């Protein structure tokens, strides 16, 4: 079955891919991947994200400071971010808040997040947000900081189920990764049964969040693994398994099985959602803001 697939969040620029991005994108195309949002994490990788977008039409670039790297930012980081946003139709991300990672300072995360969210709002660019163990504070900041009218993605949403409605009311879309097909990810999976149909997106987060292997997978994912080819990939330096972006097809199949929906119907709905959030970048003008094309 021919499907049009959209990866709402990955990191194709990551060095763990060992320069094989062209090969990976060809495999993605064979699986039906039409577009993917490739997220930068810091100033050091923004040029790589831009180069991928300039070389490959599948790539929609996104530039931002991930909370893990905010301590590395330069004095003029926000100006540089604006410059990259001006160089290509692009989203803002990956940005966010993280109180989960051991040893990571929370200091300045909120300041950096709010500055990037405000920049996205001024240009009406979609945002990709990372949040771990900071959902209440994230909600407060989203309410009191300017937000882009087009909306924002909560990448690999793992927040409380009761926050889905209020977050959707602020403009949230919710990214489902294949990693949630691990049998132990019960709470995260169940939350997606409560996501509004017009706010669901699918993502790989490649090279991270590998698909589960058969013994660790849910029954729904075990069925998928028996029917759909999984693309194995390893970091050429460490030899450790990493996630292949072409595994997006398996994530769609899992989501359809889990939500009890035909995969063609799910794919059509996710396409509409993706284009509603990210499709407006086609109308970004020379001044970096969206143009009114109505």
C-alpha positions in Angstrom: 0.0 0.0 0.0 1.3 3.4 -1.0 1.2 5.9 1.9 2.4 9.5 2.2 4.3 9.7 5.5 5.5 12.7 7.5 8.1 12.6 10.3 7.3 15.5 12.7 10.6 15.3 14.5 14.0 13.8 14.0 17.7 14.8 14.0 19.0 13.7 10.6 22.1 16.0 11.0 23.4 13.8 14.0 27.0 12.7 13.7 26.0 9.2 14.7 24.6 8.7 11.1 28.2 8.9 9.9 27.6 11.0 6.9 25.1 8.5 5.4 22.2 11.0 5.2 21.8 10.7 1.4 21.5 6.9 1.8 19.0 7.3 4.7 16.9 9.7 2.7 16.7 7.4 -0.3 15.5 4.6 2.0 12.9 7.0 3.5 11.6 7.9 0.1 11.2 4.2 -0.7 9.0 3.8 2.4 6.9 6.8 1.4 8.3 9.5 3.6 7.3 12.8 2.0 8.7 15.4 4.5 10.6 15.3 7.7 11.2 18.1 10.3 15.0 18.0 11.1 15.7 19.7 14.4 18.8 21.4 15.4 19.9 21.4 19.0 22.5 24.1 19.3 24.5 26.7 17.3 27.1 24.0 16.3 24.6 21.9 14.3 22.4 24.6 12.8 24.7 24.8 9.6 24.3 21.0 9.1 20.5 21.3 9.4 20.5 24.1 6.8 22.8 22.2 4.4 20.5 19.2 4.5 17.5 21.3 3.8 19.2 23.0 0.9 20.3 19.7 -0.6 17.2 17.6 0.0 13.6 18.7 -0.6 12.3 16.1 1.9 13.9 18.1 4.7 12.1 20.9 6.5 14.7 22.6 8.8 14.1 23.6 12.4 16.6 25.7 14.4 16.7 26.0 18.2 18.5 25.5 21.5 17.7 22.2 23.2 17.7 22.5 27.0 20.6 20.1 27.3 22.9 22.6 25.5 21.8 26.0 26.7 25.0 26.4 28.8 26.9 26.3 25.5 25.2 29.3 23.9 27.2 32.3 22.7 26.5 35.9 23.7 24.8 36.6 20.4 23.0 33.2 20.1 19.5 34.7 19.7 20.6 37.0 16.8 22.2 34.0 15.2 19.0 32.0 15.6 17.1 34.8 13.8 19.6 34.8 11.0 19.2 31.0 10.4 15.4 31.4 10.5 15.8 34.0 7.7 17.9 31.8 5.5 15.2 29.1 4.9 11.6 28.5 5.6 12.0 26.8 8.9 10.5 26.0 12.3 11.9 26.7 15.8 13.2 23.8 17.7 14.1 21.7 19.4 13.5 23.9 22.5 12.1 23.1 25.9 12.5 22.4 29.6 14.1 19.4 31.3 14.2 18.5 35.0 14.8 14.8 34.3 18.4 14.5 33.0 20.8 13.8 35.8 23.3 16.6 36.4 21.6 19.1 34.1 21.2 22.5 35.5 17.7 24.0 35.2 19.1 27.5 35.6 18.4 29.7 32.5 16.3 27.0 30.8 13.1 29.1 31.2 14.8 32.3 30.0 16.1 30.6 26.8 12.9 28.8 26.2 10.8 32.0 26.5 13.1 33.9 24.2 12.8 31.3 21.5 9.1 30.9 21.9 8.7 34.7 21.6 10.9 34.7 18.4 8.7 32.0 16.9 5.6 34.0 17.8 6.9 37.1 16.2 7.4 35.2 12.9 4.5 32.8 13.4 6.8 29.8 13.0 5.8 26.4 14.3 7.8 25.2 17.4 9.0 21.7 18.4 9.1 21.4 22.2 10.9 19.0 24.5 9.6 18.6 28.0 10.6 16.2 30.8 9.3 16.5 34.3 8.4 20.1 33.9 4.9 20.0 32.5 3.2 22.4 35.0 5.9 25.0 34.5 5.8 24.6 30.7 2.0 25.1 30.7 2.5 28.3 32.8 5.1 29.6 30.4 3.0 28.8 27.3 0.1 30.7 28.8 2.0 33.8 29.7 4.5 34.0 26.8 3.6 34.9 23.2 3.0 31.8 21.1 2.9 31.3 17.3 -0.6 31.3 16.0 0.1 28.3 13.8 0.7 26.1 16.9 3.4 24.0 18.4 4.5 20.3 18.6 5.0 18.6 22.0 7.6 16.2 20.7 7.3 12.6 22.1 4.5 13.8 24.4 4.8 12.1 27.8 2.8 14.5 30.0 -0.2 13.9 32.1 -3.3 12.8 30.3 -5.4 15.5 32.0 -3.2 18.2 30.4 -3.9 17.2 26.9 -7.1 19.3 26.6 -5.7 22.4 28.1 -2.5 22.1 26.0 -4.5 21.6 22.9 -6.4 24.7 23.8 -3.1 26.6 23.6 -2.3 25.2 20.2 -0.5 22.0 20.9 0.0 19.0 18.6 1.2 15.8 20.1 4.0 13.6 18.6 3.8 9.8 19.0 7.2 8.0 18.6 7.8 4.3 18.0 9.6 4.1 21.3 6.2 4.2 23.0 5.6 0.7 21.5 7.8 -0.7 24.3 5.4 -2.7 26.5 6.5 -0.8 29.6 5.4 2.6 28.2 1.8 2.0 29.2 1.0 5.4 30.5 2.5 7.3 27.6 0.6 5.1 25.1 -2.7 5.4 26.8 -2.5 9.2 26.7 -2.6 9.1 22.9 -6.1 7.6 23.0 -7.2 11.1 24.4 -5.4 13.2 21.9 -7.8 15.1 19.6 -7.9 13.5 16.1 -6.8 16.8 14.5 -3.7 17.1 16.8 -1.9 13.8 16.3 1.5 13.7 14.6 3.9 10.8 14.1 7.7 11.0 14.7 10.8 8.9 14.8 13.2 11.1 16.8 16.0 9.3 14.8 18.7 8.5 15.7 17.2 8.2 19.2 14.2 6.3 20.5 14.7 3.0 18.7 11.8 0.7 18.0 11.5 -2.1 20.6 12.6 -5.6 19.6 10.0 -8.4 19.6 10.3 -9.5 23.3 10.0 -5.9 24.6 7.2 -4.8 22.3 3.4 -4.5 22.8 1.2 -7.1 21.1 0.2 -4.4 18.6 3.9 -3.7 17.8 4.7 -7.4 17.7 2.1 -7.8 14.9 3.7 -4.9 13.0 7.2 -6.3 13.4 6.0 -9.5 11.8 4.7 -7.7 8.8 6.8 -4.5 8.1 10.5 -4.3 7.4 12.5 -2.7 10.2 15.6 -0.8 9.1 18.5 -1.8 11.3 21.3 0.8 11.8 24.3 1.2 14.0 26.5 4.1 15.0 29.8 3.5 13.0 31.9 4.7 15.9 30.4 2.9 18.9 28.6 0.1 17.1 25.5 0.8 19.2 22.0 0.5 17.6 20.4 3.8 16.5 17.1 4.5 15.0 16.7 4.7 11.2 14.4 7.5 10.0 12.9 5.0 7.5 11.3 3.2 10.4 8.6 5.9 10.3 6.5 3.4 8.3 6.6 1.0 11.2 5.6 3.8 13.6 2.5 4.6 11.5 1.6 0.9 11.4 1.9 0.6 15.1 -0.2 3.8 15.7 -2.9 2.5 13.4 -3.0 -0.9 15.1 -2.9 0.7 18.6 -5.7 3.2 17.8 -7.7 0.6 15.9 -7.8 2.7 12.7 -6.9 1.7 9.1 -3.4 2.8 8.3 -4.5 4.6 5.2 -7.1 6.6 7.2 -4.5 7.4 9.9 -1.9 8.5 7.3 -4.4 10.8 5.6 -5.3 12.4 8.9 -1.7 12.8 10.0 -0.9 14.4 6.6 -3.7 17.0 7.2 -2.4 17.7 10.7 1.2 18.0 9.6 0.4 20.4 6.8 -1.8 22.5 9.1 1.1 23.0 11.5 4.1 23.0 9.2 2.7 23.5 5.7 2.5 27.3 6.1 6.3 27.6 5.9 5.9 27.5 2.2 4.5 31.1 2.5 7.4 32.5 4.5 8.5 35.7 2.9 11.8 37.4 2.7 11.3 39.2 6.0 11.1 35.8 7.8 7.4 36.2 8.7 4.5 34.2 7.2 2.6 36.0 4.4 -1.2 36.1 4.3 -2.0 33.8 1.4 -5.8 33.7 2.0 
